[in-house]
Amino acid sequence: MLVVLCQHWPYTACMFTMQESFTTTQFIPGSLEAQVGNTPLLNLQRTAVACNLPSSIQLLAKAEWFNPSGSVKDRAALHIIQTAEQHGRLWPGMTILDSTSGNMGIAYAMFGAARGYKLKIVMPENASLERIAILRHYGVELIFSDGAASSDGAIELARQLAADDPTLFYANQYDNPANWQACLPMGEEIWAQTYGRITHFVCTLGSSGTFTGVTLRLRELSSDVQCIAAQPATAHEGIAGLKHMPSAIRPAIYDETLADDNMSVTANEARHMLQILAQKEGLFVGPSAAAAVAAAVKVARTQTEGTIVTVLPDNGLKYLSKPL
């Protein structure tokens, strides 16, 4: 029997046996799914100072790369799969089909492998090498669409593949309400983590699921929170993961009347924020995360005080071969 002495200064020494420590503490292994959500809320104080924001402004951000596959898309992918299973539309052995710029495909691949599904993913041919490598490592069947057509080209090709093969489960993240429903809990997390002090929520638009889900839940918690949608300033900014809604195929889950205001971000602004976050905060984030913070700073500059929260969808590790 191993005896352990411990000194809890300034209290007296105590003695317990290793055998006792194991028998009195129950060990319960966690599941992959249980790691989704409850991500940290980071204080971007140094960024606020670098951007000359007043001390009465608190700039905060949800670090979504703490989800198991490394992005906010884990929330939506898991809920889409679980909802389809519950409704009898998806069962082990089937193939999941969807279009993605990368993160959603990786989330599908992770949960699909763990739950017994095959994956067929359509993505633009100019996606980053890291994303392609990760998906191939999972054994995903990749189908590449025209890179010049961006995410819209992938959507159109996925729709055609779904129409040609009804045995596939077409997850359809852009039109599936399970996408935004998965982000309702994030609204609760933000409310709890800010102790209800949030005044503004700023979120970039891709599928629009994160903005929609969080906004709807925050509106239930308080009518005073301002919710601002951010998107690329033009159709040609090239900010990975984001949609310029006026020129793109609009997701069915996107409701343009939901936002209290809209904010545009250029690629140069996102690029500049990438450097600020890395050099001032030690945060190496993806392009859409940098764009989100740039938009949040713009909102902050219109205020004299407040607690402004945004979302960092992922970190920058999947963009090294294709910088912004």
C-alpha positions in Angstrom: 0.0 0.0 0.0 1.4 3.4 -1.0 1.3 6.1 1.7 1.3 9.7 0.7 2.1 12.6 3.0 0.8 16.0 2.0 1.5 19.4 3.6 -1.3 22.0 3.3 0.4 25.1 4.6 -0.4 26.6 7.1 -2.5 23.6 8.2 -1.1 20.5 9.7 0.2 17.6 7.7 -2.2 15.0 6.6 -1.8 11.4 5.5 -3.9 9.3 3.2 -3.4 6.1 1.2 -3.4 5.9 -2.6 -5.9 3.0 -2.2 -8.3 5.3 -0.3 -8.0 8.1 -2.9 -9.1 5.7 -5.6 -11.9 4.0 -3.7 -13.5 7.3 -2.5 -13.4 9.1 -5.9 -15.6 7.8 -8.7 -14.0 8.1 -12.1 -16.4 8.7 -15.0 -14.9 8.9 -18.5 -16.3 11.6 -20.7 -17.7 11.3 -24.2 -16.6 13.1 -27.3 -20.0 14.8 -27.6 -19.8 16.0 -24.0 -16.8 18.2 -24.9 -18.9 20.4 -27.2 -19.8 23.9 -25.9 -19.0 25.7 -22.7 -16.1 27.3 -24.4 -14.0 30.0 -22.6 -14.9 33.7 -22.8 -11.7 35.7 -23.3 -11.0 39.2 -22.3 -9.4 41.1 -25.2 -8.2 43.9 -23.0 -4.9 44.4 -24.8 -6.7 44.5 -28.2 -9.0 47.2 -26.8 -6.0 49.2 -25.6 -4.3 48.8 -29.0 -7.4 50.0 -30.7 -7.7 53.0 -28.4 -11.0 52.0 -26.9 -12.0 53.6 -23.6 -11.6 51.6 -20.4 -15.4 51.7 -20.0 -15.6 49.3 -23.0 -15.1 45.6 -22.3 -14.2 43.5 -25.4 -14.8 39.8 -25.0 -14.7 36.8 -27.3 -15.8 33.1 -27.2 -12.8 30.9 -28.0 -14.6 28.2 -30.1 -11.4 26.2 -31.0 -11.8 24.6 -27.6 -14.5 22.4 -29.2 -13.1 18.9 -29.9 -12.5 19.3 -33.7 -11.3 22.8 -33.2 -14.2 25.1 -34.3 -17.6 26.4 -33.6 -19.0 24.1 -36.2 -18.9 21.2 -33.7 -22.1 22.6 -32.2 -24.0 22.6 -35.4 -22.6 19.3 -36.9 -23.5 17.3 -33.7 -27.0 18.7 -33.4 -27.7 18.2 -37.1 -26.6 14.5 -36.8 -28.5 14.0 -33.5 -31.7 15.6 -34.8 -31.6 13.5 -38.0 -31.1 10.3 -35.9 -34.0 11.2 -33.6 -36.3 11.7 -36.7 -35.3 8.4 -38.3 -33.5 10.1 -41.2 -30.0 8.9 -40.4 -28.7 5.6 -39.0 -25.2 4.0 -38.9 -23.9 2.9 -42.2 -25.4 5.8 -44.1 -23.4 8.5 -45.9 -23.7 12.1 -44.9 -23.4 14.6 -47.7 -22.9 18.4 -47.3 -20.9 21.3 -48.7 -18.4 23.2 -46.6 -15.5 25.5 -46.7 -13.8 23.2 -44.3 -14.7 23.4 -40.6 -18.1 21.9 -40.9 -16.8 19.0 -42.9 -14.1 18.3 -40.3 -16.8 18.4 -37.5 -19.0 16.0 -39.5 -16.0 13.7 -40.1 -15.1 13.6 -36.4 -18.6 12.8 -35.2 -19.4 10.6 -38.2 -16.4 8.4 -37.5 -17.4 8.1 -33.9 -21.0 7.3 -34.7 -20.5 4.9 -37.7 -21.2 7.2 -40.7 -19.4 7.7 -44.0 -18.8 11.2 -45.3 -19.1 12.8 -48.7 -18.0 16.4 -48.6 -18.1 19.0 -51.4 -15.7 21.9 -50.9 -14.0 24.5 -53.2 -10.9 23.2 -54.9 -8.9 26.2 -53.4 -9.6 25.2 -49.8 -6.5 25.2 -47.6 -4.2 22.2 -47.7 -4.6 21.7 -44.0 -8.3 21.3 -44.2 -8.0 18.9 -47.1 -5.4 16.8 -45.3 -7.5 16.6 -42.2 -10.6 15.4 -44.1 -8.5 12.8 -46.0 -7.1 11.6 -42.7 -10.7 10.9 -41.6 -11.3 8.9 -44.8 -13.8 11.4 -46.2 -14.7 11.2 -49.8 -13.9 14.7 -51.2 -15.5 16.2 -54.2 -14.1 19.6 -55.3 -16.1 22.4 -56.8 -14.9 25.3 -58.8 -12.8 27.5 -56.5 -13.8 30.7 -58.3 -17.4 30.0 -57.4 -16.5 29.8 -53.7 -19.0 28.3 -51.3 -21.9 28.9 -53.6 -20.3 26.5 -56.2 -20.0 23.8 -53.5 -23.6 24.3 -52.4 -24.9 23.9 -56.0 -22.9 20.8 -56.6 -24.0 19.2 -53.3 -27.6 19.9 -54.1 -27.2 18.1 -57.5 -25.5 15.1 -55.8 -28.3 14.9 -53.3 -30.9 15.0 -56.0 -29.1 12.3 -57.9 -28.7 9.9 -54.9 -31.6 9.8 -52.5 -29.8 7.2 -50.3 -27.5 10.0 -49.0 -28.4 12.0 -46.0 -28.1 15.6 -47.2 -27.3 17.5 -44.0 -27.7 20.9 -45.8 -26.2 23.1 -43.1 -27.3 26.3 -44.8 -31.0 25.5 -44.8 -31.2 23.1 -41.8 -32.8 24.7 -38.7 -30.9 22.3 -36.5 -27.9 24.5 -37.3 -29.1 27.6 -35.5 -30.8 25.6 -32.8 -27.4 24.2 -31.9 -26.2 27.7 -31.0 -29.0 28.6 -28.6 -26.9 27.2 -25.7 -24.1 29.6 -26.7 -26.4 32.5 -26.0 -27.0 31.1 -22.5 -23.2 30.6 -22.0 -22.5 34.2 -22.9 -25.2 35.5 -20.6 -23.9 33.4 -17.7 -20.2 34.2 -18.4 -20.9 38.0 -18.5 -23.3 37.8 -15.5 -26.0 39.3 -17.7 -23.8 42.4 -18.4 -23.6 41.9 -22.2 -24.7 45.0 -24.1 -23.7 44.0 -27.7 -23.3 40.8 -29.5 -21.3 40.9 -32.8 -21.0 37.9 -35.0 -19.8 37.2 -38.6 -22.1 35.5 -41.1 -21.2 32.2 -42.9 -24.1 29.8 -42.7 -25.6 32.4 -40.2 -26.4 29.6 -37.7 -24.2 31.1 -34.9 -25.6 34.6 -35.2 -29.2 33.3 -35.5 -29.1 30.9 -32.5 -27.2 33.2 -30.1 -29.3 36.2 -31.0 -32.6 34.4 -30.5 -31.6 33.2 -27.1 -30.2 36.5 -26.0 -33.4 38.2 -27.1 -35.3 35.9 -24.8 -33.0 36.8 -21.9 -32.9 40.6 -22.4 -34.5 43.0 -24.9 -31.7 45.4 -24.3 -28.9 43.5 -25.9 -28.0 44.8 -29.4 -27.1 42.1 -31.9 -25.0 43.1 -34.9 -24.3 40.9 -37.9 -20.9 41.3 -39.7 -20.0 40.3 -43.2 -17.4 41.0 -45.9 -17.7 44.5 -47.3 -17.8 43.2 -50.9 -18.2 39.8 -52.6 -14.4 39.8 -53.4 -12.9 40.2 -49.9 -11.9 36.5 -49.7 -12.3 36.1 -46.0 -12.5 32.3 -45.5 -15.8 31.0 -44.0 -17.7 34.2 -44.5 -20.5 35.1 -46.9 -21.4 38.4 -48.5 -25.1 37.9 -48.3 -26.2 40.4 -51.0 -24.3 38.5 -53.7 -24.4 34.9 -52.4 -26.8 32.1 -52.2 -28.7 33.0 -49.1 -29.1 30.3 -46.5 -32.7 29.6 -45.7 -31.9 29.9 -42.0 -30.7 33.5 -42.6 -33.2 36.2 -41.5 -31.9 39.7 -42.4 -34.4 41.3 -40.1 -33.0 39.7 -37.1 -30.0 42.0 -36.7 -30.3 45.3 -34.9 -27.5 46.6 -37.2 -25.1 45.3 -39.8 -21.3 45.9 -40.0 -19.0 45.4 -43.0 -15.4 44.2 -42.7 -12.7 44.3 -45.4 -9.9 41.8 -45.8 -7.3 44.4 -44.9 -9.1 45.1 -41.6 -9.2 41.4 -40.9 -5.6 41.0 -41.8 -4.6 43.9 -39.5 -6.6 42.4 -36.6 -4.9 39.0 -37.1 -1.6 40.7 -36.3 -3.0 42.6 -33.3 -4.5 39.5 -31.8 -1.3 37.5 -32.3 1.1 40.1 -31.1 -1.0 41.7 -28.3 -3.1 38.8 -27.0 -1.0 35.8 -28.0 -4.1 34.5 -30.0 -3.4 32.8 -33.3 -6.9 32.9 -34.9 -8.5 32.2 -38.3 -9.5 34.9 -40.7 -13.2 34.9 -39.8 -12.3 35.3 -36.1 -10.1 38.3 -36.9 -12.9 39.8 -39.0 -15.3 39.3 -36.1 -13.0 41.2 -33.7 -12.5 43.9 -36.3 -16.3 44.3 -36.5 -16.6 44.3 -32.7 -14.0 47.1 -32.4 -16.0 49.1 -35.0 -19.1 48.7 -32.9 -17.2 49.6 -29.7 -16.0 52.9 -31.3 -19.7 54.0 -31.6 -20.2 53.5 -27.8 -19.0 55.2 -24.7 -19.4 52.2 -22.5 -20.6 48.6 -22.7 -19.7 44.9 -22.7 -19.2 43.7 -26.3 -19.0 40.0 -27.1 -18.0 38.3 -30.3 -17.2 34.8 -31.5 -13.8 33.4 -32.6 -14.9 30.5 -34.8 -11.5 28.8 -34.9 -7.7 29.3 -34.6 -5.3 29.8 -37.4 -3.7 26.4 -37.7 -5.7 25.4 -40.7 -4.8 28.5 -42.7 -1.0 28.4 -42.7 -0.8 27.3 -46.4 -3.4 29.9 -47.5 -3.0 33.1 -45.4 -5.6 35.8 -45.6 
